Amino acid sequence: METTGPPSSRVRGPVRALLGAILGLAALGGAVEASFRLVGSADPQFHRFLFQSRLNLARWSFLTAHRDRLGLGLATRLQPGLDAVLEPERDRPAFDRIAVAYRVATNAEGFRESPFAWAADRRTWFALGDSVTFGRGVERTDRFADLLQGALPRGTKILNFGVPGCTSTCLADVLARYARRRPSLVILQATGNDLDITRWRLSREGRSAGLRVLALKAVVFSRVLAWAANKFSGDPRRRGAGVALAAAEAYRSDLERIARTLKDLHIPLVVFEVPDATGSRVAGHITDFFKTRPEVCLGVLEVSFDRPQNWIADWERRAGGQPARPDWVTLTAGELGLDESRLAPYFPNRVFFQDIIHPNALGNELIAAQLRSFLETLRPSWFAHR
């Protein structure tokens, strides 16, 4: 007669085998992860993927933390009578923070501008935009609008209506509030916030073509998972761009509102778009819209940061020999555990930026120079009799 052990021993055997298999797989996975982090990947696409995943996670975490403010009106975004030095942001990743202190003073209506003085004998231009126009991270005199002001004849004044976080809805609200002042020209910066917020909302609703937040956290945590996700899903920016651009149609009514206000009051418009530090343009839905509205839009400028090295060297000389290159890419590589030499090619515009979005003083100078050239081509008389 065959004998068998007690039930407990019959159970412990398979359990031990299962635990052993799990521990073995964990050890193997740990060894592969350690090797992957040590050796890394020579594929530049992988470095772009890892960076973009980290960027999306940082941006979506930030928007989620501030989601109660996203639907607020223009008045809640403005801080009238502010006069303060904004300190460096220490709790955000290097690619998404301003690392220098800068002074911000706002007028009685909450804009980073002198007190509004409306004079009938003065030509007034409006500069509308988001934190790029506002001048996040730079002193007021280094903003492109202030630099452009220096090229204009006496009697022409540019008023800066930049609002951090401003979407096309916000831009339409600003214009509606002040258009009755009948500016001679509106210069509108095409904002990338429409797509930024759209991607975030699609992800929260589960309709995004990109990775969900939990998947992004896993990808950022594990190089092996990041490598696998990159191979199977490709560049997250390209993969999610189509859905985000389609969803940005939600802002079409705001663009129509801007065009209608300008047309009704016979106010000419010039639109310009600033790419980010990677060279990507994320406001094409705005520039494409106004290219089809010649009755209000005189032209659309796509700012380019492709400039010869001697131009940069001249700026550094005039800046007192201080290097224009920021260290945010170096810090980003360190935070992500990546080789900077492999990550750096993803940021061809690096020297002009203080993070991935916001131009530094050099970048603002280049924007002002290109805007002046573009505007002078459209209307030479605007710059006559200086």
Backbone torsions as a table, in degrees:
resi	resn	phi	psi	omega
1	MET	NA	129.2	-177.5
2	GLU	-73.6	137.4	179.6
3	THR	-106.1	150.2	177.6
4	THR	-129.8	156.0	178.5
5	GLY	-76.9	176.2	178.0
6	PRO	-64.5	158.4	-178.5
7	PRO	-56.3	-37.0	-177.6
8	SER	-63.3	-37.8	179.9
9	SER	-71.3	-33.1	177.6
10	ARG	-66.7	-28.6	179.2
11	VAL	-80.8	-40.4	-175.3
12	ARG	-63.6	-32.4	-179.1
13	GLY	-59.6	-56.3	178.4
14	PRO	-62.0	-35.7	-179.7
15	VAL	-64.0	-43.7	178.6
16	ARG	-62.3	-40.6	179.3
17	ALA	-63.0	-41.6	179.8
18	LEU	-65.0	-45.5	179.3
19	LEU	-62.5	-39.2	177.9
20	GLY	-62.6	-41.3	178.7
21	ALA	-64.3	-41.8	-179.8
22	ILE	-63.6	-46.2	179.4
23	LEU	-63.5	-38.0	177.9
24	GLY	-63.8	-43.8	178.2
25	LEU	-64.9	-39.4	178.9
26	ALA	-63.1	-42.7	178.8
27	ALA	-64.2	-42.1	178.7
28	LEU	-63.5	-44.8	178.7
29	GLY	-61.4	-41.4	178.0
30	GLY	-63.3	-40.3	179.0
31	ALA	-65.6	-42.2	178.6
32	VAL	-64.4	-42.7	179.2
33	GLU	-62.2	-45.4	179.9
34	ALA	-63.2	-42.2	178.8
35	SER	-64.0	-40.8	-178.5
36	PHE	-65.6	-40.1	178.8
37	ARG	-68.7	-33.6	-178.6
38	LEU	-73.4	-46.9	-177.2
39	VAL	-83.8	-39.5	-179.2
40	GLY	75.8	-172.2	179.5
41	SER	-122.6	136.2	179.0
42	ALA	-84.3	-5.5	-177.2
43	ASP	-76.8	114.2	179.3
44	PRO	-62.2	-27.0	178.1
45	GLN	-62.0	-36.3	178.8
46	PHE	-64.4	-41.9	179.6
47	HIS	-65.5	-39.2	176.4
48	ARG	-64.0	-42.5	-179.8
49	PHE	-61.7	-46.4	-178.4
50	LEU	-64.6	-42.9	178.4
51	PHE	-63.3	-46.9	-177.0
52	GLN	-64.0	-35.9	176.8
53	SER	-64.1	-42.8	178.5
54	ARG	-66.2	-39.2	178.1
55	LEU	-62.9	-47.7	179.5
56	ASN	-59.5	-43.0	179.9
57	LEU	-62.7	-43.7	180.0
58	ALA	-64.5	-45.2	-178.8
59	ARG	-65.9	-44.3	-177.9
60	TRP	-69.2	-34.3	176.1
61	SER	-65.7	-40.6	178.7
62	PHE	-64.7	-46.0	-179.3
63	LEU	-66.2	-36.9	177.9
64	THR	-64.0	-41.7	179.3
65	ALA	-65.6	-25.8	-178.4
66	HIS	-115.2	24.7	-175.3
67	ARG	-64.1	-24.0	179.5
68	ASP	-69.7	-14.6	-179.8
69	ARG	-98.2	-11.8	-172.8
70	LEU	-66.5	-33.0	-178.1
71	GLY	-95.0	6.5	-177.7
72	LEU	-77.0	154.8	-178.3
73	GLY	-76.3	177.5	-176.1
74	LEU	-59.3	-41.4	-174.3
75	ALA	-58.6	-34.4	-178.1
76	THR	-76.4	-14.4	179.1
77	ARG	-87.5	-13.9	-176.5
78	LEU	-99.4	146.4	178.7
79	GLN	-124.4	88.2	-178.2
80	PRO	-62.5	142.5	173.6
81	GLY	69.1	20.1	177.9
82	LEU	-75.5	137.6	173.6
83	ASP	-146.9	97.0	-173.1
84	ALA	-153.4	158.1	171.6
85	VAL	-96.6	116.7	179.7
86	LEU	-82.9	121.9	-175.9
87	GLU	-79.3	159.8	178.4
88	PRO	-57.2	145.9	180.0
89	GLU	-86.1	115.2	-174.0
90	ARG	-98.3	-13.7	-172.0
91	ASP	-105.8	18.7	178.9
92	ARG	-126.3	154.7	-178.9
93	PRO	-61.9	156.2	-173.2
94	ALA	-58.1	-34.3	-177.4
95	PHE	-78.1	-4.6	-175.5
96	ASP	-133.6	29.5	179.3
97	ARG	-138.9	153.7	173.6
98	ILE	-92.8	120.7	-171.6
99	ALA	-96.1	4.3	-179.2
100	VAL	-124.0	153.8	174.3
101	ALA	-83.3	144.3	177.2
102	TYR	-150.4	151.8	-175.0
103	ARG	-90.4	137.0	176.5
104	VAL	-127.2	123.0	174.7
105	ALA	-126.4	129.0	-178.7
106	THR	-114.6	155.0	179.7
107	ASN	-84.4	-173.0	-175.3
108	ALA	-65.0	-16.6	-179.9
109	GLU	-103.1	5.1	171.4
110	GLY	93.0	6.9	-179.6
111	PHE	-100.4	151.2	179.8
112	ARG	-80.3	74.0	-171.3
113	GLU	-155.6	160.4	174.6
114	SER	-64.9	163.4	175.8
115	PRO	-53.7	132.3	-178.9
116	PHE	-65.5	128.7	176.9
117	ALA	-129.5	107.2	-175.1
118	TRP	-91.2	111.7	-177.8
119	ALA	-116.5	131.7	-177.4
120	ALA	-67.0	-25.9	-176.8
121	ASP	-93.9	13.2	-178.7
122	ARG	-122.5	137.1	175.5
123	ARG	-80.9	129.9	-176.9
124	THR	-118.1	132.5	173.1
125	TRP	-112.0	143.4	175.4
126	PHE	-104.4	134.4	170.2
127	ALA	-109.9	111.3	-178.8
128	LEU	-107.0	139.5	178.7
129	GLY	175.4	-168.1	-178.5
130	ASP	-102.9	-143.6	-175.8
131	SER	-67.4	-20.1	175.3
132	VAL	-67.3	-45.5	176.7
133	THR	-69.5	-39.2	177.1
134	PHE	-57.5	-34.2	-179.9
135	GLY	91.6	43.2	-179.5
136	ARG	-61.6	123.1	177.0
137	GLY	90.7	-4.5	179.0
138	VAL	-125.6	156.6	176.6
139	GLU	-69.0	156.9	-174.7
140	ARG	-57.9	-40.3	-176.7
141	THR	-70.7	-12.4	179.8
142	ASP	-95.8	0.5	179.6
143	ARG	-73.9	150.3	-176.4
144	PHE	-59.7	-37.1	-178.5
145	ALA	-65.2	-39.2	178.6
146	ASP	-70.2	-36.5	176.7
147	LEU	-67.5	-40.1	176.7
148	LEU	-64.5	-35.3	178.4
149	GLN	-56.2	-37.1	-179.0
150	GLY	-66.0	-17.4	179.9
151	ALA	-93.8	-6.1	-175.4
152	LEU	-91.4	153.4	178.2
153	PRO	-70.1	158.8	175.3
154	ARG	-59.4	143.4	-178.1
155	GLY	97.6	-5.8	174.4
156	THR	-116.3	126.6	-176.7
157	LYS	-125.7	130.6	174.3
158	ILE	-95.9	126.6	175.3
159	LEU	-104.2	128.3	-175.9
160	ASN	-92.8	115.6	178.8
161	PHE	-110.1	31.2	178.8
162	GLY	-67.3	135.3	-179.7
163	VAL	-129.9	116.4	178.5
164	PRO	-56.1	135.7	179.9
165	GLY	78.6	6.8	-174.8
166	CYS	-68.4	131.6	172.7
167	THR	-102.1	-176.4	176.8
168	SER	-63.6	-30.8	175.5
169	THR	-61.9	-46.0	179.1
170	CYS	-63.5	-43.3	179.0
171	LEU	-60.2	-42.1	178.4
172	ALA	-64.3	-36.6	178.8
173	ASP	-67.1	-42.4	178.6
174	VAL	-61.6	-46.7	-179.0
175	LEU	-63.1	-42.6	-179.6
176	ALA	-61.3	-34.6	-177.6
177	ARG	-72.5	-35.9	-170.9
178	TYR	-114.8	-2.5	-177.7
179	ALA	-62.4	-26.5	179.8
180	ARG	-62.5	-15.3	176.9
181	ARG	-76.8	-3.3	175.8
182	ARG	51.9	65.2	175.7
183	PRO	-64.4	154.2	177.9
184	SER	-75.0	-22.5	-178.8
185	LEU	-159.2	143.8	170.8
186	VAL	-114.9	124.1	174.6
187	ILE	-104.4	113.8	-173.9
188	LEU	-110.4	122.1	174.0
189	GLN	-84.2	120.3	178.4
190	ALA	-68.5	116.3	-173.1
191	THR	-85.6	143.7	175.1
192	GLY	-89.5	-1.0	-178.0
193	ASN	-67.0	-26.9	177.8
194	ASP	-56.7	-49.4	-177.9
195	LEU	-71.5	-37.3	-179.9
196	ASP	-58.4	-49.0	-178.2
197	ILE	-72.5	-35.1	179.1
198	THR	-63.7	-45.2	178.3
199	ARG	-59.5	-42.4	180.0
200	TRP	-62.4	-45.8	-179.2
201	ARG	-65.3	-40.4	178.3
202	LEU	-63.6	-39.3	179.1
203	SER	-64.4	-43.3	-179.8
204	ARG	-66.0	-30.2	-179.9
205	GLU	-87.3	-3.2	179.7
206	GLY	75.7	19.5	-177.8
207	ARG	-110.3	11.1	-177.3
208	SER	-84.5	144.6	173.2
209	ALA	-78.8	-9.7	179.3
210	GLY	-89.9	-177.7	-179.9
211	LEU	-73.4	144.4	174.2
212	ARG	-73.5	168.2	-173.9
213	VAL	-60.6	-43.5	-179.8
214	LEU	-62.3	-39.9	177.7
215	ALA	-66.3	-37.9	178.2
216	LEU	-62.7	-40.8	178.9
217	LYS	-62.6	-40.9	178.4
218	ALA	-64.9	-41.8	-179.3
219	VAL	-64.5	-42.3	179.4
220	VAL	-67.0	-33.1	-178.1
221	PHE	-73.2	-39.7	-172.7
222	SER	-117.8	125.7	176.5
223	ARG	-68.7	-33.4	179.3
224	VAL	-65.0	-46.6	177.8
225	LEU	-63.5	-37.8	178.3
226	ALA	-63.0	-43.8	179.4
227	TRP	-61.5	-44.6	-179.4
228	ALA	-65.7	-42.9	179.9
229	ALA	-64.1	-37.8	178.6
230	ASN	-64.1	-42.1	-179.0
231	LYS	-66.1	-36.4	-175.3
232	PHE	-90.1	-27.7	-173.0
233	SER	-116.7	-18.2	176.6
234	GLY	79.7	-171.5	-176.7
235	ASP	-61.3	120.7	-177.9
236	PRO	-64.4	-28.3	179.5
237	ARG	-68.0	-47.0	-179.9
238	ARG	-69.8	-37.1	-175.6
239	ARG	-65.8	-35.7	-177.2
240	GLY	-97.4	-6.5	-173.3
241	ALA	-64.1	-41.0	-177.2
242	GLY	-61.5	-45.4	179.5
243	VAL	-65.2	-42.7	-178.5
244	ALA	-65.1	-41.2	179.5
245	LEU	-65.2	-38.7	178.2
246	ALA	-65.5	-41.0	-179.7
247	ALA	-68.5	-25.9	179.9
248	ALA	-65.2	-8.9	173.9
249	GLU	-59.8	-18.0	176.6
250	ALA	-59.6	-22.5	-179.6
251	TYR	-95.0	1.4	-177.8
252	ARG	-60.7	-38.9	-179.8
253	SER	-63.5	-32.0	177.1
254	ASP	-70.4	-38.6	176.3
255	LEU	-66.0	-38.4	175.3
256	GLU	-62.5	-38.4	179.7
257	ARG	-65.2	-40.5	177.1
258	ILE	-62.3	-48.0	-179.0
259	ALA	-61.7	-40.5	-178.7
260	ARG	-66.5	-42.3	178.5
261	THR	-61.4	-45.3	-179.5
262	LEU	-65.1	-41.8	-178.9
263	LYS	-66.3	-43.3	-178.4
264	ASP	-63.3	-33.9	-177.0
265	LEU	-101.3	4.4	178.0
266	HIS	56.5	46.8	179.2
267	ILE	-104.9	122.3	179.2
268	PRO	-74.0	154.1	-176.3
269	LEU	-130.1	142.9	168.0
270	VAL	-127.9	132.0	-179.0
271	VAL	-112.7	140.4	174.0
272	PHE	-138.3	150.0	179.2
273	GLU	-123.5	134.7	178.2
274	VAL	-106.1	121.7	176.3
275	PRO	-71.0	166.0	176.4
276	ASP	-88.1	-173.4	-174.7
277	ALA	-67.7	-17.4	176.0
278	THR	-86.4	-8.5	-176.7
279	GLY	91.2	0.4	-178.8
280	SER	-77.2	146.2	175.7
281	ARG	-113.9	122.8	-173.5
282	VAL	-120.0	17.8	179.0
283	ALA	-124.4	31.1	-178.1
284	GLY	-62.7	-28.1	178.9
285	HIS	-65.6	-26.4	178.5
286	ILE	-81.8	-49.8	-179.1
287	THR	-63.9	-39.6	178.3
288	ASP	-64.0	-38.1	179.6
289	PHE	-62.1	-48.6	-174.5
290	PHE	-77.8	-17.8	172.0
291	LYS	-65.3	-22.4	178.6
292	THR	-96.8	11.2	-179.8
293	ARG	-123.9	61.9	-177.6
294	PRO	-65.6	-17.2	179.4
295	GLU	-69.0	-19.4	177.7
296	VAL	-122.5	-27.9	-173.7
297	CYS	-102.8	118.8	179.3
298	LEU	-73.8	-28.2	-179.6
299	GLY	176.5	163.3	179.6
300	VAL	-124.2	125.4	179.9
301	LEU	-107.6	128.1	171.6
302	GLU	-102.9	104.4	-177.0
303	VAL	-62.3	138.0	178.9
304	SER	-120.9	135.4	177.9
305	PHE	-101.0	18.4	178.0
306	ASP	-83.6	93.9	-176.7
307	ARG	-129.4	147.2	-179.7
308	PRO	-65.7	154.6	-176.5
309	GLN	-61.2	-32.4	-178.4
310	ASN	-66.8	-27.9	175.8
311	TRP	-65.8	-43.2	178.3
312	ILE	-65.3	-42.7	-179.7
313	ALA	-62.0	-38.4	178.8
314	ASP	-64.0	-40.4	178.4
315	TRP	-64.0	-42.7	179.3
316	GLU	-62.2	-37.6	178.5
317	ARG	-64.0	-44.9	-179.9
318	ARG	-69.2	-22.7	178.8
319	ALA	-85.5	10.1	176.7
320	GLY	87.9	22.9	177.5
321	GLY	84.5	-0.5	179.0
322	GLN	-73.9	133.4	179.6
323	PRO	-65.1	138.8	180.0
324	ALA	-78.5	-21.6	-173.6
325	ARG	-69.6	123.8	175.9
326	PRO	-80.7	171.2	-179.3
327	ASP	-106.9	14.2	-174.8
328	TRP	-66.9	-29.4	176.7
329	VAL	-71.5	-40.3	176.2
330	THR	-60.5	-45.9	179.2
331	LEU	-64.6	-38.5	179.0
332	THR	-62.9	-44.5	178.2
333	ALA	-59.7	-41.0	178.7
334	GLY	-65.4	-42.3	-179.4
335	GLU	-66.4	-33.4	-178.9
336	LEU	-89.8	-7.1	-178.0
337	GLY	69.1	34.9	-177.8
338	LEU	-113.6	157.5	175.2
339	ASP	-74.2	120.7	-177.1
340	GLU	-59.1	-35.1	-178.4
341	SER	-64.3	-26.4	178.2
342	ARG	-87.3	-27.4	-179.5
343	LEU	-85.3	-34.8	-173.1
344	ALA	-55.5	-38.3	-179.9
345	PRO	-59.7	-17.9	178.7
346	TYR	-72.8	-12.3	-176.1
347	PHE	-122.2	69.6	-178.7
348	PRO	-63.7	-22.2	-178.9
349	ASN	-98.7	16.0	-173.1
350	ARG	-49.2	-44.2	-173.6
351	VAL	-64.3	-19.9	-176.7
352	PHE	-96.9	1.6	-172.5
353	PHE	-127.1	154.5	175.1
354	GLN	-106.2	-10.4	165.3
355	ASP	-154.7	-166.9	-174.0
356	ILE	-70.9	-20.3	-174.2
357	ILE	-109.1	-40.6	-164.8
358	HIS	-99.8	120.8	178.2
359	PRO	-64.0	145.4	172.3
360	ASN	-84.7	-168.7	-178.0
361	ALA	-61.1	-38.7	178.0
362	LEU	-64.1	-44.0	177.9
363	GLY	-61.8	-40.4	178.3
364	ASN	-65.4	-35.9	178.5
365	GLU	-64.9	-39.8	179.4
366	LEU	-67.6	-40.5	177.1
367	ILE	-59.7	-45.6	-179.6
368	ALA	-61.9	-41.1	-179.1
369	ALA	-64.6	-42.6	-179.7
370	GLN	-71.1	-36.4	176.2
371	LEU	-63.8	-43.5	179.9
372	ARG	-60.6	-47.2	-179.7
373	SER	-60.8	-42.3	-179.2
374	PHE	-65.8	-46.1	-178.8
375	LEU	-67.3	-37.5	-179.8
376	GLU	-67.2	-31.6	175.6
377	THR	-68.2	-38.5	-179.6
378	LEU	-70.9	-44.9	-176.3
379	ARG	-143.2	87.5	-179.6
380	PRO	-56.4	-30.1	-177.2
381	SER	-64.2	-23.1	-179.2
382	TRP	-64.0	-24.0	-175.8
383	PHE	-112.7	12.1	180.0
384	ALA	-80.3	156.3	173.1
385	HIS	59.7	49.5	177.5
386	ARG	-71.9	NA	NA
